[in-house]
Amino acid sequence: MSHIGESEVTCNPVQSQFGSLVTAIAASHRDPSHSIPLESSALPNRDTIIEIIHMVRELVFPGYVGKQTISSSTIEYRICNLLISIHERLHEQIVCALKHQAMNQQDEPVHDINQRADEIVSQFLSKIPELRSILATDVQAAFDGDPSAESASEIIFSFPGIFALSVYRLAHELYLLSVPLIPRIMTEYAHNKTGIDIHAGASIGKYFFIDHGTGVVIGETTVIGNGVKIYQGVTLGALSTRGGQKLRGVKRHPTLQDNVTVYAGASILGGDTIIGKDVMIGSNVFLTKSVPDGTRVSVKNPELVFKGHSPQEFEQQFVADWVI
């Protein structure tokens, strides 16, 4: 059965079989208490933003993202074409986002928005060389931290942590430029694809490695130093309060200083919680207080009951970086 497009039929709300339903839905849109304004045509387009993500990732990882083969003789042409496409699409989406914000907050004259969007796009694109350098350290951290990784190519192609981090680092730059809506759309796209939830407002240093990644949550005001490694299921979150929107802009999430390792399932909560340098946090730890440099934190091992045969002791042939 073929779908009927808007161009093929015009509905008369009065004569339609859906007349009363049309009236009810339209009335709900005009209700001033409705969460979405009726005049919301300025909203950004999610599909276009996803296209922008893929184009910027092609600039960051040429040859790994996109369908075109890149060579030393063609790379300048491909970069130029990508920059033109990104500039055009991103400018359009930022204009939509700024118009929507202005309409809701009535705090910026509409005639200034195009100029502001131009400035934002230029500043964002100027950051791409730096973003490439930082993401190269993330790839190196993944290679150094995962013995199963055979090459940097494998990591870039297939590791969910690198995908989520690359999208986060793009979104973070737009967040710093006070772009509304778009950074969150970007990071939630990565969240949907990988199960890794990194808020665009988080501050993350170089050589960051998320191993496996599923279920990782990193909140908006989290600060992470250099050389940090976290495993699946880790939450760097806020303590639940009744403050709601009153806490906007307040530091609510923890700080992890350099060379911290956090194992699977650990939760570290609160804006006053500072995890010192070279700390190791064991699996399933629940922390709401600060930890000094060089500390190892673990949950006391539960008693295991074996029925039938006792487990055989064995000697490991390698030295682990974590001993409980």
Backbone hydrogen bonds in HBPLUS format (Angstrom, degrees):
<---DONOR---> <-ACCEPTOR-->    atom                        ^
c    i                          cat <-CA-CA->   ^        H-A-AA   ^      H-
h    n   atom  resd res      DA  || num        DHA   H-A  angle D-A-AA Bond
n    s   type  num  typ     dist DA aas  dist angle  dist       angle   num
A0008-GLU N   A0005-GLY O   3.10 MM   3  5.44 154.2  2.17 109.2 116.8     1
A0016-SER N   A0012-ASN O   2.89 MM   4  5.79 139.6  2.06 161.0 173.9     2
A0019-GLY N   A0016-SER O   3.10 MM   3  5.13 152.5  2.18 113.5 112.5     3
A0021-LEU N   A0018-PHE O   3.00 MM   3  5.20 114.2  2.45 103.8 120.6     4
A0022-VAL N   A0018-PHE O   2.74 MM   4  5.90 161.3  1.77 168.1 174.8     5
A0023-THR N   A0019-GLY O   3.07 MM   4  6.30 159.6  2.11 147.5 152.7     6
A0024-ALA N   A0020-SER O   3.02 MM   4  6.24 155.2  2.08 141.7 148.1     7
A0025-ILE N   A0021-LEU O   2.95 MM   4  6.16 167.2  1.96 156.2 158.8     8
A0026-ALA N   A0022-VAL O   2.92 MM   4  6.00 165.6  1.94 152.0 156.8     9
A0027-ALA N   A0023-THR O   2.94 MM   4  6.04 152.6  2.02 142.9 150.5    10
A0028-SER N   A0024-ALA O   3.10 MM   4  6.37 147.5  2.21 140.6 148.9    11
A0029-HIS N   A0025-ILE O   3.13 MM   4  6.50 143.0  2.27 144.1 154.0    12
A0029-HIS N   A0026-ALA O   3.14 MM   3  5.12 123.3  2.47  93.2 107.5    13
A0030-ARG N   A0026-ALA O   3.13 MM   4  6.46 141.5  2.29 143.0 153.3    14
A0031-ASP N   A0028-SER O   3.38 MM   3  5.11 148.8  2.49  91.0  99.8    15
A0034-HIS N   A0031-ASP O   2.90 MM   3  5.42 164.8  1.93 121.0 125.6    16
A0043-LEU N   A0040-SER O   3.23 MM   3  5.91 161.5  2.26 123.2 123.8    17
A0049-ILE N   A0045-ASN O   3.08 MM   4  6.39 155.1  2.15 151.5 159.0    18
A0050-ILE N   A0046-ARG O   2.97 MM   4  6.29 152.2  2.05 151.9 159.2    19
A0051-GLU N   A0047-ASP O   3.04 MM   4  6.37 151.7  2.12 143.0 150.7    20
A0052-ILE N   A0048-THR O   2.95 MM   4  6.29 152.0  2.03 146.9 154.5    21
A0053-ILE N   A0049-ILE O   2.97 MM   4  6.31 153.0  2.05 146.1 153.0    22
A0054-HIS N   A0050-ILE O   3.13 MM   4  6.48 161.1  2.16 151.4 154.5    23
A0055-MET N   A0051-GLU O   2.98 MM   4  6.27 153.9  2.05 149.5 157.2    24
A0056-VAL N   A0052-ILE O   2.89 MM   4  6.09 164.3  1.91 158.1 161.7    25
A0057-ARG N   A0053-ILE O   2.90 MM   4  6.08 157.7  1.95 150.3 157.3    26
A0058-GLU N   A0054-HIS O   2.99 MM   4  6.18 137.1  2.18 135.1 146.1    27
A0059-LEU N   A0055-MET O   3.16 MM   4  6.55 143.4  2.30 139.6 148.8    28
A0059-LEU N   A0056-VAL O   3.03 MM   3  5.02 120.5  2.39  94.3 109.3    29
A0060-VAL N   A0056-VAL O   2.95 MM   4  6.30 148.2  2.06 145.5 155.1    30
A0061-PHE N   A0057-ARG O   2.71 MM   4  5.80 160.8  1.75 148.6 154.0    31
A0064-TYR N   A0061-PHE O   3.06 MM   3  5.54 154.8  2.13 130.4 138.1    32
A0074-THR N   A0071-SER O   3.09 MM   3  5.31 146.1  2.21 104.2 114.0    33
A0075-ILE N   A0071-SER O   2.95 MM   4  5.76 129.6  2.21 157.0 167.4    34
A0078-ARG N   A0074-THR O   3.04 MM   4  6.33 162.6  2.08 159.2 164.5    35
A0079-ILE N   A0075-ILE O   2.86 MM   4  6.03 162.9  1.88 153.6 158.5    36
A0080-CYS N   A0076-GLU O   2.93 MM   4  6.09 160.8  1.97 145.8 151.2    37
A0081-ASN N   A0077-TYR O   2.96 MM   4  6.21 164.3  1.99 150.8 154.6    38
A0082-LEU N   A0078-ARG O   2.92 MM   4  6.10 160.3  1.96 150.5 156.1    39
A0083-LEU N   A0079-ILE O   2.89 MM   4  6.09 161.9  1.92 153.1 158.1    40
A0084-ILE N   A0080-CYS O   3.03 MM   4  6.29 158.0  2.08 150.3 155.8    41
A0085-SER N   A0081-ASN O   3.05 MM   4  6.29 163.9  2.08 148.6 152.8    42
A0086-ILE N   A0082-LEU O   2.78 MM   4  5.95 167.1  1.80 158.9 162.8    43
A0087-HIS N   A0083-LEU O   2.87 MM   4  5.87 164.3  1.89 145.5 150.7    44
A0088-GLU N   A0084-ILE O   3.08 MM   4  6.23 165.8  2.10 148.2 151.7    45
A0089-ARG N   A0085-SER O   3.03 MM   4  6.19 174.4  2.03 153.8 155.5    46
A0090-LEU N   A0086-ILE O   2.74 MM   4  5.66 165.0  1.76 155.9 161.3    47
A0091-HIS N   A0087-HIS O   2.97 MM   4  5.79 157.3  2.02 140.1 147.1    48
A0092-GLU N   A0088-GLU O   3.22 MM   4  6.35 161.6  2.25 141.9 146.7    49
A0093-GLN N   A0089-ARG O   3.03 MM   4  6.31 159.1  2.07 150.2 155.7    50
A0094-ILE N   A0090-LEU O   2.85 MM   4  6.02 158.6  1.90 154.2 160.0    51
A0095-VAL N   A0091-HIS O   2.94 MM   4  6.12 158.2  1.99 151.3 157.1    52
A0096-CYS N   A0092-GLU O   3.13 MM   4  6.41 158.1  2.18 143.6 149.2    53
A0097-ALA N   A0093-GLN O   2.95 MM   4  6.22 159.7  1.99 146.4 152.0    54
A0098-LEU N   A0094-ILE O   2.83 MM   4  6.01 163.7  1.86 154.6 158.6    55
A0099-LYS N   A0095-VAL O   2.87 MM   4  6.01 157.6  1.92 150.2 156.7    56
A0100-HIS N   A0096-CYS O   2.94 MM   4  6.12 158.9  1.99 148.3 154.2    57
A0101-GLN N   A0097-ALA O   2.97 MM   4  6.20 155.8  2.03 144.4 151.2    58
A0102-ALA N   A0098-LEU O   2.84 MM   4  6.03 159.9  1.88 147.4 153.2    59
A0103-MET N   A0099-LYS O   2.84 MM   4  6.01 153.4  1.91 148.0 155.3    60
A0104-ASN N   A0100-HIS O   3.07 MM   4  6.28 151.6  2.16 143.2 150.2    61
A0105-GLN N   A0101-GLN O   2.81 MM   4  5.94 161.7  1.85 155.5 161.0    62
A0106-GLN N   A0102-ALA O   2.57 MM   4  4.78 139.0  1.73 130.3 140.2    63
A0112-ASP N   A0109-PRO O   3.13 MM   3  5.75 160.6  2.17 117.6 123.3    64
A0113-ILE N   A0110-VAL O   3.12 MM   3  5.45 160.4  2.16 113.6 119.7    65
A0116-ARG N   A0112-ASP O   3.04 MM   4  6.25 159.6  2.08 151.4 157.8    66
A0117-ALA N   A0113-ILE O   2.83 MM   4  6.04 157.2  1.88 154.5 160.7    67
A0118-ASP N   A0114-ASN O   3.00 MM   4  6.25 154.9  2.07 146.1 152.4    68
A0119-GLU N   A0115-GLN O   3.08 MM   4  6.39 159.2  2.13 149.9 154.8    69
A0120-ILE N   A0116-ARG O   3.00 MM   4  6.26 159.1  2.05 150.3 155.9    70
A0121-VAL N   A0117-ALA O   2.96 MM   4  6.15 170.2  1.97 156.1 158.1    71
A0122-SER N   A0118-ASP O   3.06 MM   4  6.20 165.0  2.08 150.2 154.5    72
A0123-GLN N   A0119-GLU O   3.01 MM   4  6.18 162.2  2.04 148.9 153.9    73
A0124-PHE N   A0120-ILE O   2.84 MM   4  6.03 159.1  1.89 153.4 159.8    74
A0125-LEU N   A0121-VAL O   2.92 MM   4  6.08 173.4  1.93 156.7 158.0    75
A0126-SER N   A0122-SER O   3.07 MM   4  6.17 147.8  2.18 141.9 150.5    76
A0127-LYS N   A0124-PHE O   3.00 MM   3  5.39 152.0  2.08 109.9 118.7    77
A0128-ILE N   A0125-LEU O   3.22 MM   3  5.54 166.0  2.24 111.4 115.7    78
A0131-LEU N   A0127-LYS O   2.90 MM   4  6.15 157.6  1.95 157.1 164.6    79
A0132-ARG N   A0128-ILE O   2.92 MM   4  6.13 154.7  1.98 155.6 161.5    80
A0133-SER N   A0129-PRO O   3.20 MM   4  6.50 153.8  2.27 142.9 149.1    81
A0134-ILE N   A0130-GLU O   3.01 MM   4  6.34 159.7  2.05 152.3 157.5    82
A0135-LEU N   A0131-LEU O   2.89 MM   4  6.05 168.3  1.90 154.3 157.6    83
A0136-ALA N   A0132-ARG O   2.99 MM   4  6.10 141.1  2.14 139.8 150.2    84
A0137-THR N   A0133-SER O   3.33 MM   4  6.71 140.5  2.50 138.0 146.9    85
A0137-THR N   A0134-ILE O   3.00 MM   3  5.26 128.0  2.28 100.7 114.1    86
A0138-ASP N   A0134-ILE O   3.19 MM   4  6.64 144.0  2.33 141.5 151.8    87
A0139-VAL N   A0135-LEU O   2.97 MM   4  6.28 155.7  2.03 149.5 155.1    88
A0140-GLN N   A0136-ALA O   3.03 MM   4  6.23 155.7  2.09 140.9 147.6    89
A0141-ALA N   A0137-THR O   2.87 MM   4  6.08 152.2  1.95 143.4 150.9    90
A0142-ALA N   A0138-ASP O   3.02 MM   4  6.30 151.5  2.10 144.8 151.8    91
A0143-PHE N   A0139-VAL O   2.99 MM   4  6.29 155.1  2.05 147.6 154.5    92
A0144-ASP N   A0140-GLN O   2.83 MM   4  6.06 162.4  1.86 154.2 158.9    93
A0145-GLY N   A0141-ALA O   2.90 MM   4  5.88 141.4  2.05 138.8 149.3    94
A0146-ASP N   A0142-ALA O   3.05 MM   4  5.90 125.6  2.36 142.8 151.3    95
A0149-ALA N   A0146-ASP O   3.05 MM   3  5.65 162.6  2.08 119.0 124.4    96
A0155-ILE N   A0151-SER O   3.33 MM   4  6.64 154.9  2.40 141.5 147.8    97
A0156-ILE N   A0152-ALA O   2.96 MM   4  6.25 165.6  1.98 158.4 161.0    98
A0157-PHE N   A0153-SER O   2.94 MM   4  6.04 165.6  1.96 154.2 158.5    99
A0158-SER N   A0154-GLU O   2.97 MM   4  5.87 157.7  2.02 145.5 151.2   100
A0159-PHE N   A0155-ILE O   3.00 MM   4  5.01 158.9  2.05 131.5 136.8   101
A0163-PHE N   A0159-PHE O   3.29 MM   4  6.67 158.5  2.34 150.0 155.9   102
A0164-ALA N   A0160-PRO O   2.91 MM   4  6.14 173.2  1.92 157.4 158.7   103
A0165-LEU N   A0161-GLY O   2.90 MM   4  5.99 156.3  1.96 142.2 149.5   104
A0166-SER N   A0162-ILE O   2.89 MM   4  5.95 158.2  1.93 145.7 151.4   105
A0167-VAL N   A0163-PHE O   3.09 MM   4  6.36 163.0  2.12 154.1 158.0   106
A0168-TYR N   A0164-ALA O   2.87 MM   4  6.05 160.4  1.91 146.6 153.1   107
A0169-ARG N   A0165-LEU O   2.84 MM   4  6.02 164.8  1.86 153.6 156.8   108
A0170-LEU N   A0166-SER O   3.24 MM   4  6.45 150.8  2.33 141.2 148.0   109
A0171-ALA N   A0167-VAL O   2.93 MM   4  6.16 170.3  1.94 156.9 159.9   110
A0172-HIS N   A0168-TYR O   2.70 MM   4  5.85 151.8  1.78 156.5 165.1   111
A0174-LEU N   A0170-LEU O   3.42 MM   4  6.84 155.8  2.49 146.7 152.6   112
A0175-TYR N   A0171-ALA O   2.83 MM   4  6.10 148.6  1.93 148.3 158.6   113
A0176-LEU N   A0172-HIS O   2.88 MM   4  6.17 155.1  1.95 150.1 155.6   114
A0177-LEU N   A0173-GLU O   3.20 MM   4  6.43 131.1  2.45 132.3 144.7   115
A0177-LEU N   A0174-LEU O   3.12 MM   3  4.96 130.2  2.38  90.6 104.4   116
A0179-VAL N   A0174-LEU O   3.08 MM   5  5.56 168.1  2.10 154.5 154.0   117
A0178-SER N   A0175-TYR O   2.94 MM   3  5.08 155.5  2.00 111.5 114.1   118
A0182-ILE N   A0180-PRO O   2.62 MM   2  5.81 145.2  1.73 113.2 100.9   119
A0185-ILE N   A0181-LEU O   3.03 MM   4  6.28 156.6  2.08 155.8 163.3   120
A0186-MET N   A0182-ILE O   2.98 MM   4  6.21 157.5  2.03 156.0 161.6   121
A0187-THR N   A0183-PRO O   3.04 MM   4  6.34 169.3  2.05 154.7 155.9   122
A0188-GLU N   A0184-ARG O   2.93 MM   4  5.96 154.6  2.00 147.4 154.6   123
A0189-TYR N   A0185-ILE O   3.06 MM   4  6.15 137.6  2.25 136.4 146.9   124
A0189-TYR N   A0186-MET O   3.16 MM   3  5.19 127.3  2.45  95.0 108.7   125
A0190-ALA N   A0186-MET O   3.15 MM   4  6.58 156.5  2.21 148.7 154.2   126
A0191-HIS N   A0187-THR O   2.85 MM   4  6.07 150.3  1.94 140.1 149.4   127
A0192-ASN N   A0188-GLU O   2.91 MM   4  6.02 156.2  1.96 139.3 144.8   128
A0193-LYS N   A0189-TYR O   3.02 MM   4  6.29 148.1  2.12 144.1 153.0   129
A0194-THR N   A0190-ALA O   2.89 MM   4  5.94 149.5  1.98 152.2 159.3   130
A0195-GLY N   A0191-HIS O   2.77 MM   4  4.91 152.0  1.85 137.2 143.0   131
A0215-GLY N   A0195-GLY O   2.97 MM  20  5.54 143.4  2.11 130.1 138.2   132
A0197-ASP N   A0216-VAL O   2.86 MM  19  6.04 174.8  1.86 160.6 158.8   133
A0218-ILE N   A0197-ASP O   2.80 MM  21  6.20 159.6  1.85 168.3 168.8   134
A0199-HIS N   A0218-ILE O   3.01 MM  19  6.22 169.7  2.02 166.3 168.6   135
A0202-ALA N   A0199-HIS O   3.12 MM   3  5.72 161.7  2.15 118.5 123.6   136
A0203-SER N   A0222-THR O   2.90 MM  19  6.22 171.4  1.91 161.7 162.7   137
A0224-ILE N   A0203-SER O   2.73 MM  21  6.05 158.0  1.77 162.0 169.5   138
A0205-GLY N   A0224-ILE O   2.89 MM  19  5.86 134.5  2.10 127.0 141.3   139
A0227-GLY N   A0206-LYS O   2.97 MM  21  6.39 155.4  2.03 144.7 152.3   140
A0209-PHE N   A0228-VAL O   3.07 MM  19  6.50 160.8  2.11 157.1 162.9   141
A0230-ILE N   A0209-PHE O   2.98 MM  21  6.46 159.1  2.02 163.4 170.2   142
A0211-ASP N   A0230-ILE O   2.89 MM  19  6.31 157.9  1.94 162.1 165.5   143
A0213-GLY N   A0211-ASP O   2.66 MM   2  5.32 135.4  1.85 112.4  97.1   144
A0216-VAL N   A0213-GLY O   3.03 MM   3  5.67 153.7  2.10 153.9 149.7   145
A0233-GLY N   A0214-THR O   2.94 MM  19  6.14 135.1  2.15 134.5 148.1   146
A0217-VAL N   A0234-VAL O   2.89 MM  17  6.37 157.5  1.94 158.4 163.5   147
A0236-LEU N   A0217-VAL O   2.78 MM  19  5.97 166.4  1.80 158.1 162.8   148
A0219-GLY N   A0236-LEU O   3.00 MM  17  6.09 160.8  2.04 167.5 168.4   149
A0222-THR N   A0219-GLY O   3.24 MM   3  5.52 166.5  2.26 115.0 117.2   150
A0223-VAL N   A0254-PRO O   3.18 MM  31  6.65 157.3  2.23 145.4 151.4   151
A0256-LEU N   A0223-VAL O   2.76 MM  33  6.19 161.8  1.79 162.9 168.4   152
A0225-GLY N   A0256-LEU O   2.74 MM  31  6.04 144.2  1.87 154.5 166.3   153
A0259-ASN N   A0226-ASN O   2.85 MM  33  6.28 158.1  1.90 155.9 163.4   154
A0229-LYS N   A0260-VAL O   2.93 MM  31  6.40 160.6  1.97 159.4 165.8   155
A0262-VAL N   A0229-LYS O   2.92 MM  33  6.42 155.1  1.98 154.5 162.8   156
A0231-TYR N   A0262-VAL O   3.00 MM  31  6.37 139.5  2.17 161.3 173.2   157
A0265-GLY N   A0232-GLN O   3.07 MM  33  6.59 145.9  2.19 140.9 150.9   158
A0235-THR N   A0266-ALA O   2.95 MM  31  6.45 158.1  2.00 153.7 160.8   159
A0268-ILE N   A0235-THR O   2.85 MM  33  6.17 169.4  1.86 172.2 173.7   160
A0237-GLY N   A0268-ILE O   3.01 MM  31  6.34 135.7  2.21 142.2 154.0   161
A0270-GLY N   A0237-GLY O   3.03 MM  33  6.54 145.6  2.15 137.9 145.8   162
A0246-LYS N   A0243-GLY O   3.09 MM   3  5.44 146.8  2.21 140.9 135.8   163
A0247-LEU N   A0244-GLY O   3.05 MM   3  5.91 165.8  2.08 123.7 127.9   164
A0248-ARG N   A0245-GLN O   3.13 MM   3  5.32 166.2  2.15 109.6 112.5   165
A0250-VAL N   A0247-LEU O   2.95 MM   3  5.27 163.1  1.98 132.2 134.3   166
A0255-THR N   A0273-THR O   2.95 MM  18  6.35 159.2  1.99 160.4 167.1   167
A0275-ILE N   A0255-THR O   2.80 MM  20  6.12 170.9  1.81 166.0 168.5   168
A0257-GLN N   A0275-ILE O   2.92 MM  18  6.06 171.2  1.93 167.9 170.1   169
A0278-ASP N   A0258-ASP O   3.05 MM  20  6.53 155.9  2.10 153.8 161.5   170
A0261-THR N   A0279-VAL O   3.03 MM  18  6.51 158.3  2.08 156.5 163.5   171
A0281-ILE N   A0261-THR O   2.84 MM  20  6.20 166.4  1.86 162.6 166.9   172
A0263-TYR N   A0281-ILE O   2.90 MM  18  6.09 172.2  1.91 162.6 164.7   173
A0266-ALA N   A0263-TYR O   3.40 MM   3  6.29 154.6  2.47 144.1 144.4   174
A0284-ASN N   A0264-ALA O   3.10 MM  20  6.59 141.5  2.26 136.7 148.2   175
A0267-SER N   A0285-VAL O   2.79 MM  18  6.21 163.2  1.82 165.8 171.7   176
A0287-LEU N   A0267-SER O   2.81 MM  20  6.18 169.2  1.82 164.9 168.5   177
A0269-LEU N   A0287-LEU O   2.91 MM  18  6.25 169.0  1.93 166.5 167.9   178
A0273-THR N   A0270-GLY O   3.28 MM   3  5.41 162.2  2.31 105.9 111.0   179
A0291-VAL N   A0274-ILE O   2.93 MM  17  6.38 156.1  1.99 150.1 154.7   180
A0276-GLY N   A0291-VAL O   2.87 MM  15  5.83 156.9  1.92 151.4 159.1   181
A0294-GLY N   A0277-LYS O   2.79 MM  17  6.20 160.2  1.82 163.6 170.5   182
A0280-MET N   A0295-THR O   3.01 MM  15  6.52 156.3  2.06 154.5 161.9   183
A0297-VAL N   A0280-MET O   2.89 MM  17  6.30 165.6  1.91 166.0 171.0   184
A0282-GLY N   A0297-VAL O   2.70 MM  15  5.87 160.5  1.74 160.5 167.5   185
